[in-house]
Structures are given as structure tokens and as C-alpha cells.
């Protein structure tokens, strides 16, 4: 009987101690759960507001784009879903840290305190990276639109390279703001960027040389010839129907003939008098 009595006393003492511990931590636990619930609701509210106003900004950007001229490219909409999701988790993480700290757990509370102190730097670093990504997409579209308006065939590569540069430098700034040493990373990125720009410059120069020559020649031709005049260049003869930014369209015996503008600069061209024919 003494054995069962001792076992009963041990179980009763353990259960009483458990209830006392639970009663001591119950207010903190309830507070933590309330903080988690409040954080979830507030994070969802922030997410909904960003999605709502992000859509309005997208529509406003589209309206402004329609007034920017026919040569403009459609600008990609900012990824409102990504922005909203990032803000959602940042807000929820803040309330999660507060909830864990409210429970009074020593080791975890210290870790959460350090996380809270580091969180502003992490948020600012993330915002720098996000801003660089959005700015890179916007500048990419603007560069592509400007390049296409001038008839450059490598507009996609040019726009993509500009975006990559902006995102990379934004990432370096964001990492540097976290207090990490980015000296080696800056050197590596500088070398890589120099190599990429050198390759792109060489490819762009080779691919665009003919196009640039036509653009310059067409600009000079407008000072000499006008639409409606009859001209001959090499073996091609006809009336000028149109003068584009890179070529001259002639009405020849074979039909509408597109003559690259630089042919007028490289060859002898003749302005024919009306009624004049070749011998």
C-alpha cells in the first residue's frame, strides 16, 4: 500500500506542478496567440491594400504609356503579387517575433531580440533589392522602346543588359546595408560587368554598323532629294515614293523598290529631269 500511496503522491505532485506551470504560462500563451492572430489579420490587410493600389498604379502606367507615342513598347506591370507577398511575410514575422518574446522563453527570446534588432536592416536591404528589380524592369522597357524607335535590331539584348546591371548593383547595395563585407563581391561584379559590356559593345557595334550607316545616309539624303523626284543610283532608277529613316523607296519599272540609304553615299546617284531618258 505504501508503494501505491507514494506513486499516487508523485503523480499528484507532478500534475499539480504541471497545472501551476500551465497557469503561469497561460496568460503569456494567450497573449502570443492573440499577437499571432492580430499579425495575420494585419498582414492580410497590408497584402490586400498593396494588391488593390498596385492594380491602380498598373492601370495608371498603362494610360500614361498610351500617350507616349506609337514607338513605345508596352511596359511590364510591376509584380504587385510579389510585393504584397513580401510585405505580408515581413509583417507576420514581426508579430511572430513579438509573440515568441511575450512567452518569456529565455533562449528563444534572446534570439528573437537579436532578430528584431536586425530586422530593420533586413527590411531595408530587401526593399533596396526590390526597388532595383522594379527600376530595372522599367528602364529595360524604356531602353528597348528607344532602341526600336531608332531601328536597332539588338534592342532586347541592350534592355536586358541594362536591367541586369541595375539589379546587380541594387543587390550589392542591399547586401552592404546588412553589414556584410562586399569588397570582394564588388571586384568580381566589376570584372564580370566589364567583360559583359565589352562583349555586348562589340556585338552591338558589329550588328548596328550597317544600320547606323543607313540612318546617317538617310539624314543627308533628305537635304538633297525630295519625294516625287526621279533618281538613279547604280542600275536602279525610279521616282521617290518615300524616304524612311534607313532607306529610300523608289517606284521603278519592277515595282516598289527599297534601296538602302547608304547606297546613295557609296555610289554615284543622279537626279533625273522629268522626261529625260537614258541613251
C-alpha positions as CSV (number, residue, x, y, z in Angstrom):
1,X,0.0,0.0,0.0
2,X,2.9,2.3,0.8
3,X,4.2,1.9,-2.8
4,X,0.9,2.8,-4.4
5,X,0.5,5.7,-2.0
6,X,3.9,7.0,-2.9
7,X,3.2,6.6,-6.6
8,X,-0.1,8.4,-6.2
9,X,1.6,11.3,-4.3
10,X,4.3,11.5,-7.0
11,X,1.6,11.7,-9.8
12,X,-0.4,14.2,-7.9
13,X,2.6,16.3,-7.3
14,X,3.6,16.2,-10.9
15,X,0.1,17.0,-12.1
16,X,-0.1,19.9,-9.6
17,X,3.2,21.2,-10.8
18,X,2.1,20.9,-14.4
19,X,-1.1,22.8,-13.7
20,X,0.9,25.5,-11.9
21,X,3.3,25.8,-14.8
22,X,0.5,25.9,-17.3
23,X,-1.3,28.6,-15.2
24,X,1.8,30.6,-15.1
25,X,2.4,30.4,-18.8
26,X,-1.2,30.5,-19.9
27,X,-1.5,34.3,-20.0
28,X,1.7,34.6,-22.0
29,X,0.4,31.8,-24.3
30,X,-2.9,33.6,-24.8
31,X,-1.1,36.8,-25.5
32,X,1.2,35.1,-28.0
33,X,-1.8,33.6,-29.8
34,X,-3.6,36.9,-29.9
35,X,-0.5,38.6,-31.3
36,X,-0.2,35.9,-34.0
37,X,-3.9,36.3,-34.9
38,X,-3.5,40.1,-35.0
39,X,-0.4,39.8,-37.0
40,X,-2.1,37.5,-39.5
41,X,-5.0,39.9,-39.9
42,X,-2.8,42.9,-40.3
43,X,-0.5,41.2,-42.8
44,X,-3.6,40.1,-44.8
45,X,-4.8,43.7,-44.7
46,X,-1.5,45.1,-46.0
47,X,-1.4,42.4,-48.7
48,X,-4.9,43.4,-49.9
49,X,-4.1,47.1,-49.9
50,X,-1.0,46.6,-51.9
51,X,-2.8,44.4,-54.4
52,X,-5.6,46.9,-54.7
53,X,-3.5,50.0,-55.1
54,X,-0.9,48.1,-57.1
55,X,-3.5,47.4,-59.7
56,X,-4.5,51.1,-59.8
57,X,-0.8,52.0,-60.4
58,X,-0.6,49.5,-63.2
59,X,-3.7,51.0,-64.9
60,X,-2.3,54.5,-64.5
61,X,1.0,53.4,-66.0
62,X,-0.8,51.8,-68.9
63,X,-2.7,55.1,-69.6
64,X,0.4,57.1,-69.5
65,X,2.1,54.7,-71.8
66,X,-0.6,55.1,-74.4
67,X,0.3,58.8,-74.6
68,X,4.0,58.2,-75.0
69,X,3.9,57.7,-78.8
70,X,3.5,54.8,-81.2
71,X,7.1,53.8,-80.8
72,X,6.8,53.0,-77.2
73,X,6.8,49.4,-76.0
74,X,4.2,48.1,-73.6
75,X,5.8,48.4,-70.1
76,X,5.6,45.4,-67.9
77,X,3.4,45.8,-64.9
78,X,5.1,45.9,-61.6
79,X,4.7,42.5,-60.0
80,X,2.2,43.5,-57.3
81,X,1.7,39.9,-56.1
82,X,5.4,39.6,-55.3
83,X,5.4,43.0,-53.4
84,X,2.3,42.1,-51.5
85,X,3.7,38.6,-50.5
86,X,7.0,40.1,-49.3
87,X,5.2,42.7,-47.2
88,X,2.8,40.0,-45.9
89,X,5.7,37.9,-44.5
90,X,7.6,40.8,-43.2
91,X,4.6,42.0,-41.1
92,X,3.8,38.5,-40.0
93,X,7.4,37.8,-39.0
94,X,7.4,41.0,-36.9
95,X,4.3,39.8,-35.0
96,X,5.7,36.3,-34.7
97,X,8.8,37.7,-33.1
98,X,6.7,39.7,-30.6
99,X,4.6,36.6,-29.8
100,X,7.6,34.4,-29.1
101,X,9.1,37.2,-26.9
102,X,5.9,37.5,-25.0
103,X,6.1,33.9,-23.9
104,X,9.2,34.6,-21.9
105,X,11.3,31.7,-23.1
106,X,14.9,32.8,-22.3
107,X,17.0,31.3,-25.1
108,X,14.4,31.8,-27.8
109,X,13.6,35.3,-26.5
110,X,17.3,36.4,-26.8
111,X,17.4,35.0,-30.4
112,X,14.2,36.8,-31.2
113,X,15.5,40.0,-29.7
114,X,18.6,39.8,-31.9
115,X,16.3,39.1,-34.9
116,X,14.2,42.2,-34.1
117,X,17.3,44.4,-33.9
118,X,18.5,43.0,-37.2
119,X,15.1,43.1,-38.9
120,X,15.1,46.8,-40.0
121,X,18.4,46.3,-41.8
122,X,16.9,43.2,-43.5
123,X,13.8,45.0,-44.5
124,X,15.7,48.0,-45.9
125,X,18.1,45.6,-47.8
126,X,15.1,43.7,-49.2
127,X,13.4,47.0,-50.2
128,X,16.6,48.1,-52.0
129,X,16.7,44.9,-53.9
130,X,13.0,45.1,-54.8
131,X,13.4,48.7,-55.9
132,X,16.3,47.8,-58.1
133,X,14.3,44.9,-59.6
134,X,11.3,47.2,-60.4
135,X,13.5,50.0,-61.6
136,X,15.5,47.6,-63.8
137,X,12.3,46.4,-65.5
138,X,11.1,49.9,-66.1
139,X,14.5,51.1,-67.5
140,X,14.7,47.9,-69.6
141,X,11.4,48.7,-71.3
142,X,12.4,52.3,-71.9
143,X,15.7,51.3,-73.4
144,X,14.1,48.8,-75.7
145,X,11.5,51.3,-76.8
146,X,14.2,53.9,-77.6
147,X,16.3,51.4,-79.4
148,X,13.4,50.1,-81.5
149,X,12.4,53.6,-82.3
150,X,15.8,54.1,-83.9
151,X,15.7,50.8,-85.8
152,X,18.3,49.0,-83.8
153,X,18.0,45.2,-84.0
154,X,19.7,44.4,-80.7
155,X,17.2,46.3,-78.6
156,X,16.3,43.2,-76.5
157,X,19.9,42.5,-75.5
158,X,20.5,46.1,-74.8
159,X,17.5,46.4,-72.5
160,X,18.2,43.1,-70.7
161,X,21.9,44.1,-70.0
162,X,20.8,47.4,-68.5
163,X,18.3,45.6,-66.2
164,X,20.9,43.1,-65.1
165,X,23.3,45.9,-64.2
166,X,20.7,47.8,-62.2
167,X,19.6,44.6,-60.3
168,X,23.2,43.6,-59.6
169,X,24.2,47.0,-58.2
170,X,20.9,47.0,-56.1
171,X,21.8,43.6,-54.7
172,X,25.3,44.9,-53.8
173,X,23.8,47.9,-52.0
174,X,21.3,45.7,-50.2
175,X,23.9,43.2,-49.0
176,X,26.2,46.1,-48.0
177,X,23.4,47.6,-45.9
178,X,23.2,44.3,-44.0
179,X,26.7,45.0,-42.7
180,X,28.4,42.3,-44.8
181,X,31.8,42.9,-46.5
182,X,31.0,43.3,-50.2
183,X,34.5,44.3,-51.3
184,X,35.3,41.0,-53.0
185,X,31.9,40.8,-54.5
186,X,32.2,44.3,-55.9
187,X,35.5,43.4,-57.6
188,X,34.1,40.2,-59.0
189,X,31.0,42.0,-60.3
190,X,33.1,44.8,-61.8
191,X,35.2,42.4,-63.7
192,X,32.1,40.5,-64.9
193,X,30.3,43.7,-65.9
194,X,33.3,44.9,-67.8
195,X,33.5,41.6,-69.7
196,X,29.8,41.6,-70.5
197,X,29.8,45.2,-71.6
198,X,32.8,44.6,-73.8
199,X,31.1,41.7,-75.5
200,X,27.9,43.5,-75.8
201,X,29.6,46.6,-77.2
202,X,31.5,44.5,-79.8
203,X,28.4,42.6,-80.8
204,X,26.3,45.8,-80.9
205,X,28.9,47.6,-82.9
206,X,29.2,44.9,-85.5
207,X,25.4,44.3,-85.7
208,X,24.5,48.0,-85.7
209,X,27.2,49.4,-88.0
210,X,25.2,48.9,-91.2
211,X,22.0,50.3,-89.6
212,X,23.8,53.4,-88.3
213,X,25.4,54.0,-91.7
214,X,21.9,53.9,-93.3
215,X,20.5,56.2,-90.7
216,X,23.2,58.8,-91.2
217,X,23.0,58.5,-95.0
218,X,19.2,58.9,-94.9
219,X,19.6,62.1,-92.9
220,X,21.9,63.5,-95.5
221,X,19.7,62.4,-98.4
222,X,16.8,64.5,-97.1
223,X,18.9,67.6,-97.7
224,X,19.4,66.6,-101.3
225,X,16.3,64.8,-102.6
226,X,12.6,65.1,-102.0
227,X,9.6,62.8,-102.5
228,X,8.4,62.8,-106.1
229,X,11.8,63.4,-107.7
230,X,13.3,60.8,-110.2
231,X,16.7,59.5,-109.3
232,X,19.1,56.8,-110.4
233,X,21.6,55.0,-108.2
234,X,23.7,52.3,-109.8
235,X,21.3,50.4,-112.1
236,X,18.2,51.3,-110.1
237,X,16.0,54.2,-111.4
238,X,12.6,55.4,-110.3
239,X,10.5,58.1,-108.6
240,X,11.0,58.6,-104.9
241,X,7.8,57.4,-103.1
242,X,9.1,57.6,-99.5
243,X,12.2,58.3,-97.5
244,X,12.4,56.3,-94.3
245,X,14.9,56.5,-91.5
246,X,17.2,54.0,-93.2
247,X,16.1,53.6,-96.8
248,X,14.6,55.2,-99.9
249,X,11.6,53.6,-101.6
250,X,11.5,54.0,-105.4
251,X,8.8,53.4,-107.9
252,X,10.7,51.5,-110.6
253,X,9.6,49.5,-113.6
254,X,9.8,46.4,-111.5
255,X,7.6,47.9,-108.7
256,X,8.3,49.4,-105.3
257,X,12.0,49.0,-104.7
258,X,13.6,49.6,-101.3
259,X,17.1,51.0,-101.7
260,X,19.3,51.2,-98.5
261,X,20.3,54.8,-97.9
262,X,24.0,54.1,-97.7
263,X,24.0,53.0,-101.4
264,X,23.5,56.7,-102.3
265,X,26.6,57.6,-100.2
266,X,28.7,54.7,-101.6
267,X,27.7,55.1,-105.2
268,X,27.0,57.9,-107.7
269,X,23.4,59.0,-107.7
270,X,21.8,61.1,-110.4
271,X,18.8,63.4,-110.2
272,X,16.9,62.9,-113.4
273,X,15.0,65.7,-115.1
274,X,11.4,65.0,-116.0
275,X,11.1,63.4,-119.4
276,X,14.8,62.6,-119.5
277,X,15.7,59.1,-120.5
278,X,19.0,57.2,-120.7
279,X,20.6,56.8,-124.1
